[in-house]
Amino acid sequence: MFAEEIRRQAEIAPRAALPAVTAALWRAYGEGKITEAEAEALSGLIEARTISAPQRRGNADQPGISSAEGIVVPSTPPEASLVHQSRARRPSVGSRPRTDASMERRRRWAASGRLPPGLAARFTLAEQAVLALVAVEVARRKDCRLSIENMAAVAGVCRSTVKNAIREARRLGLLTVEERQITGFRNDTNVIRIISAEWLAWIRLARRGDPLSNRRGQAALAFSQERGVKSVTSTPTTVLTLSESGKTEPSKCCRKAAGDLDRSDQPRIRAGGSTGRAMR
């Protein structure tokens, strides 16, 4: 229902009202009223209308097109014009193409759990991927200094999505952006720092369950044991063979040892019939 209403508004709304339709589209997507596929299709429709409006104004003065009474009659068949628009839509805007690999990276970053659920609900899937990358960089080096192009390539989104995600997070008070100007027309990459206490606590909680950090902790424990820390000894569980271990050899230092029994004095029979040992 919401998708059809937004589609109808995108088709009949003037070009000046298209940004409001776009805002309503992503607001409905953030609230879960439309699916991701519907949002992608509606976004492409709005983008096509935004691009085709200047082209129609440029073709108004060409022969074969009549603008009287607001009726535009193309000089080419409608089928040919639709094919031309579909071919020229993506190359003319210069945005990043949506490939299977980029969509996979985008969904993987968005599903990595780097944002608390309450904060993640305020952003789209692509914006969540960008902010997840920012969270990983902040957890690694206390801030994020990646360029916009680098963030867009890693997260599988376009430059505009990166800017929108950072701008919206900055407006909500989740992070700060420090601009580093080198000269009047040259800037270094921005420094992004997370200031949200909820987000920082979530990042620390996620690092505790990180298998990489656990592996580092185990390596540190092994290193400390090599430096002299007493380790816990365990009971040996190997089966001992007495005939091969040498523990049944006759003792040379103990009197009346097991090996001396055969060399002891034999019992003698006394006159009274009782047995006993001879007195030495």
C-alpha positions as CSV (number, residue, x, y, z in Angstrom):
1,M,0.0,0.0,0.0
2,F,2.7,2.5,0.9
3,A,4.8,1.4,-2.1
4,E,2.0,2.1,-4.5
5,E,1.3,5.5,-2.9
6,I,4.9,6.5,-3.1
7,R,5.1,5.3,-6.7
8,R,2.0,7.4,-7.6
9,Q,3.5,10.5,-6.0
10,A,6.8,9.9,-7.8
11,E,5.1,9.7,-11.1
12,I,2.8,12.8,-10.8
13,A,4.8,15.1,-8.5
14,P,6.7,18.0,-10.0
15,R,10.5,17.9,-10.1
16,A,10.8,20.4,-7.3
17,A,8.8,18.0,-5.0
18,L,10.9,14.9,-5.7
19,P,13.2,15.4,-2.7
20,A,10.2,15.3,-0.4
21,V,9.1,12.1,-2.1
22,T,12.5,10.6,-1.6
23,A,12.5,11.5,2.1
24,A,9.1,9.9,2.5
25,L,10.4,6.8,0.7
26,W,13.4,6.3,3.0
27,R,11.3,7.1,6.1
28,A,8.8,4.4,5.1
29,Y,11.7,2.0,4.5
30,G,13.2,2.8,7.9
31,E,9.9,2.1,9.6
32,G,9.6,-1.3,7.8
33,K,6.5,-0.3,5.7
34,I,8.2,-1.2,2.4
35,T,10.8,-3.8,1.5
36,E,14.3,-3.3,0.3
37,A,13.4,-4.4,-3.3
38,E,10.5,-1.9,-3.4
39,A,12.8,0.9,-2.0
40,E,15.4,0.2,-4.7
41,A,12.8,0.3,-7.5
42,L,11.2,3.5,-6.2
43,S,14.6,5.1,-5.8
44,G,15.4,4.3,-9.4
45,L,12.1,5.7,-10.6
46,I,12.6,9.0,-8.8
47,E,16.2,9.2,-10.0
48,A,15.0,8.6,-13.6
49,R,12.5,11.4,-13.3
50,T,15.1,13.7,-11.9
51,I,17.5,13.0,-14.8
52,S,14.8,13.1,-17.6
53,A,13.4,16.5,-16.6
54,P,16.4,18.5,-18.0
55,Q,16.5,16.4,-21.1
56,R,12.8,17.2,-21.8
57,R,13.5,20.9,-21.4
58,G,16.5,20.6,-23.8
59,N,14.3,18.8,-26.4
60,A,11.5,21.3,-26.3
61,D,13.1,23.6,-29.0
62,Q,14.0,20.7,-31.3
63,P,11.9,20.0,-34.5
64,G,9.3,17.4,-34.3
65,I,8.3,18.3,-30.7
66,S,5.2,20.5,-30.1
67,S,4.9,22.1,-26.7
68,A,1.6,23.9,-27.4
69,E,-1.1,23.4,-24.7
70,G,1.5,21.5,-22.6
71,I,1.4,18.5,-24.9
72,V,4.8,17.0,-25.8
73,V,4.8,14.8,-28.9
74,P,8.1,13.0,-29.4
75,S,9.5,12.6,-33.0
76,T,10.5,9.0,-32.2
77,P,8.3,6.1,-31.4
78,P,7.6,5.6,-27.6
79,E,9.3,2.2,-27.6
80,A,12.6,3.6,-29.0
81,S,12.5,6.5,-26.4
82,L,12.0,4.1,-23.5
83,V,14.9,1.9,-24.7
84,H,17.1,5.0,-25.0
85,Q,16.2,6.2,-21.5
86,S,16.9,2.8,-20.0
87,R,20.3,2.6,-21.7
88,A,21.3,6.2,-20.8
89,R,20.0,6.3,-17.3
90,R,22.9,4.8,-15.3
91,P,25.9,6.1,-17.4
92,S,24.6,9.6,-17.3
93,V,24.4,10.0,-13.5
94,G,27.9,8.6,-12.7
95,S,26.7,6.8,-9.6
96,R,28.2,3.5,-8.5
97,P,26.5,0.5,-10.3
98,R,24.7,-2.0,-8.1
99,T,26.5,-5.4,-8.6
100,D,26.0,-8.6,-6.8
101,A,29.4,-8.2,-5.1
102,S,28.6,-4.7,-3.8
103,M,25.2,-5.7,-2.5
104,E,26.8,-8.7,-0.7
105,R,29.3,-6.4,0.9
106,R,26.6,-3.9,1.9
107,R,24.4,-6.6,3.5
108,R,27.4,-8.2,5.3
109,W,28.5,-4.9,6.8
110,A,24.9,-4.0,7.8
111,A,24.4,-7.4,9.5
112,S,27.7,-7.3,11.3
113,G,26.0,-5.9,14.5
114,R,28.3,-2.9,14.9
115,L,25.3,-0.6,15.8
116,P,22.8,-1.0,18.7
117,P,19.4,-2.0,17.4
118,G,17.9,1.3,18.6
119,L,20.3,3.3,16.5
120,A,20.3,1.0,13.5
121,A,16.6,1.4,13.1
122,R,17.1,5.1,12.2
123,F,19.2,4.3,9.1
124,T,18.7,2.5,5.9
125,L,20.6,-0.7,5.0
126,A,23.2,1.1,3.0
127,E,23.7,3.7,5.7
128,Q,24.1,1.0,8.4
129,A,26.9,-0.5,6.3
130,V,28.7,2.8,6.2
131,L,28.3,3.4,10.0
132,A,29.4,-0.2,10.7
133,L,32.7,0.5,8.8
134,V,33.1,3.7,10.9
135,A,32.6,1.6,14.1
136,V,35.2,-0.9,13.1
137,E,37.8,1.8,12.4
138,V,37.0,3.6,15.7
139,A,37.4,0.3,17.6
140,R,40.7,-0.3,15.8
141,R,42.4,3.2,16.0
142,K,40.0,5.4,18.1
143,D,38.8,7.3,15.0
144,C,38.0,6.9,11.3
145,R,40.2,8.7,8.7
146,L,39.1,6.9,5.6
147,S,38.2,8.9,2.5
148,I,34.6,9.0,1.2
149,E,35.6,7.0,-1.9
150,N,37.3,4.3,0.2
151,M,34.4,4.0,2.5
152,A,32.0,3.7,-0.4
153,A,34.1,1.0,-2.1
154,V,34.5,-1.1,1.1
155,A,30.8,-0.8,2.1
156,G,29.5,-1.4,-1.4
157,V,27.6,1.9,-1.6
158,C,27.9,5.2,-3.5
159,R,29.5,8.5,-2.3
160,S,26.2,10.1,-1.7
161,T,25.1,7.4,0.7
162,V,28.3,7.8,2.7
163,K,27.7,11.5,2.9
164,N,24.1,11.1,3.9
165,A,24.9,8.5,6.6
166,I,27.6,10.7,8.2
167,R,25.4,13.8,8.0
168,E,22.4,12.0,9.6
169,A,24.6,10.5,12.3
170,R,26.1,13.9,13.0
171,R,22.7,15.5,13.2
172,L,21.6,12.9,15.8
173,G,24.6,13.6,17.9
174,L,26.3,10.2,17.4
175,L,29.6,11.3,16.0
176,T,31.7,14.4,15.2
177,V,33.5,15.3,12.0
178,E,36.8,17.2,12.0
179,E,37.7,18.8,8.7
180,R,41.4,19.0,8.0
181,Q,42.1,21.8,5.6
182,I,45.6,21.8,4.0
183,T,45.3,24.8,1.7
184,G,42.5,27.0,0.4
185,F,41.4,24.3,-2.1
186,R,42.9,21.1,-0.7
187,N,41.6,19.1,2.2
188,D,42.9,16.0,4.0
189,T,40.5,13.2,4.9
190,N,38.0,14.0,7.7
191,V,38.5,12.6,11.2
192,I,35.3,10.9,12.4
193,R,34.9,10.2,16.1
194,I,32.0,8.5,17.9
195,I,30.7,10.4,20.9
196,S,27.5,8.4,21.6
197,A,27.9,6.6,24.9
198,E,25.4,3.9,23.9
199,W,27.3,3.2,20.7
200,L,30.7,3.2,22.4
201,A,29.5,0.8,25.0
202,W,28.1,-1.5,22.3
203,I,31.5,-1.4,20.5
204,R,33.3,-2.4,23.7
205,L,30.8,-5.2,24.3
206,A,31.3,-6.5,20.7
207,R,35.1,-6.5,21.1
208,R,34.8,-8.8,24.1
209,G,33.2,-11.5,21.9
210,D,35.5,-10.9,19.0
211,P,37.4,-14.2,18.2
212,L,40.4,-12.2,17.1
213,S,40.7,-10.5,20.5
214,N,40.3,-13.9,22.2
215,R,43.1,-15.3,20.1
216,R,45.3,-12.4,21.1
217,G,44.5,-13.0,24.7
218,Q,45.5,-16.6,24.5
219,A,48.8,-15.7,22.8
220,A,49.5,-13.2,25.6
221,L,48.8,-15.9,28.2
222,A,51.2,-18.3,26.5
223,F,53.9,-15.6,26.3
224,S,53.5,-14.9,30.0
225,Q,53.8,-18.6,30.8
226,E,57.1,-18.7,28.9
227,R,58.4,-15.8,31.0
228,G,58.1,-17.7,34.3
229,V,54.5,-17.6,35.4
230,K,53.6,-20.9,37.1
231,S,51.2,-22.9,35.0
232,V,48.8,-25.5,36.2
233,T,50.2,-29.1,36.0
234,S,48.0,-32.0,35.0
235,T,48.0,-35.6,36.0
236,P,49.8,-37.8,33.4
237,T,47.4,-40.3,31.8
238,T,49.9,-42.6,30.1
239,V,49.8,-46.3,30.9
240,L,52.9,-47.5,32.7
241,T,54.4,-50.9,31.8
242,L,56.3,-52.1,34.8
243,S,58.5,-54.5,32.9
244,E,59.7,-51.8,30.7
245,S,59.9,-48.9,33.1
246,G,62.6,-50.4,35.3
247,K,60.7,-49.9,38.6
248,T,60.8,-53.6,39.5
249,E,64.6,-53.9,39.5
250,P,66.1,-55.3,42.8
251,S,67.0,-52.6,45.2
252,K,70.7,-52.3,46.1
253,C,70.4,-50.2,49.2
254,C,67.4,-51.6,51.1
255,R,67.8,-54.6,53.4
256,K,65.3,-57.4,52.8
257,A,64.4,-56.1,49.4
258,A,62.3,-58.0,47.0
259,G,65.3,-59.4,45.2
260,D,66.9,-60.6,48.4
261,L,64.2,-63.1,49.4
262,D,65.7,-65.9,47.4
263,R,69.0,-65.4,49.1
264,S,67.7,-65.5,52.7
265,D,68.3,-68.4,55.0
266,Q,66.0,-71.4,54.4
267,P,63.9,-72.4,57.4
268,R,65.1,-75.4,59.4
269,I,63.2,-78.0,61.3
270,R,63.9,-78.0,65.1
271,A,63.9,-81.0,67.3
272,G,60.6,-80.0,68.8
273,G,58.9,-80.2,65.4
274,S,58.5,-76.4,65.0
275,T,60.1,-74.5,62.2
276,G,62.4,-71.6,62.7
277,R,65.4,-69.9,61.5
278,A,68.9,-70.9,62.6
279,M,70.6,-68.6,65.0
280,R,73.7,-66.9,63.6
